[in-house]
């Protein structure tokens, strides 16, 4: 086959163009820090990268959910602590009032304090987190007590509580849902009824005060039991949070191993390609047929 000057020139230009492309790709990798500038660079690695990023996006969503759960549980725990303090004070007052040596003015002062404690506990039952009522079940836009001061007297009818006993669930990991709320509607309903009994006892119109000490203690135990359940949930969330943190570190490392450019290798390849390119230019200058101008 006859090799013409045109064929030699075209072949040289193709080789030079290929060399330019290789150097351009290496320079782009070095500037971007990634060896995958487009999916066609490595289809398998590109597919892996998409999978890793999907996992990472889910991880970030679950982490946000976990933060929401932590806020909800922390507020629930602190609220129940306040309820417990209020009930402890009620117990102290009932124990003190059961003493026959109290003066009428002392008993009246106790009655007023119990009235305030009843409304305080109702306000605690209406605690919100992020604009949602903690203890209203899935009816998070409804308070348990429409007004803490309504039907709050010793002889007033007991109020009908809002909300429901449904669970509020949130996904904290793939396939794992978590109940963030406590079904406390019945608890607060029982406490409110007990508080009215204390009011009546202080007025001398209800149960004997000495018997009410045990009733108050029983309600306090229920609050403590619920608070212990919240603590157990917090421990589980701590474990899941650590699991998500470890997963994020591992997936981020996998993305790096899959896509990050090895700078030493890339620089070595670039230097090699530049040397080959200069050699090709030198050889090409000799291959291209001299023109008439070169002889003048």
Secondary structure, DSSP 8 states (H G I E B T S, - for coil): ----HHHHHHHHHHHHHHHHHHHHHHHHHHHHSBS-SSGGG-HHHHHHHHHHHHHHHHHHHHHHHHHHHHHHHHHHHHHHHHHHHHHHHHHHHHHHHTSTT--HHHHHHHHHHHHHHHHHHHHHHT-EETTEETTSTT-TTS-SSS-TTTT-STTS------S-S---EEEEETTEEEE-S---HHHHHHHHHHHHHHHHHHTTSSS-HHHHHHHHHHHHHHHHHHHHHHHHHHHHHHHHHHHHHHHHHHHHHHHHHHHB--HHHHHHHHHHHHHHHHHHHHHHHHHS---HHHH-
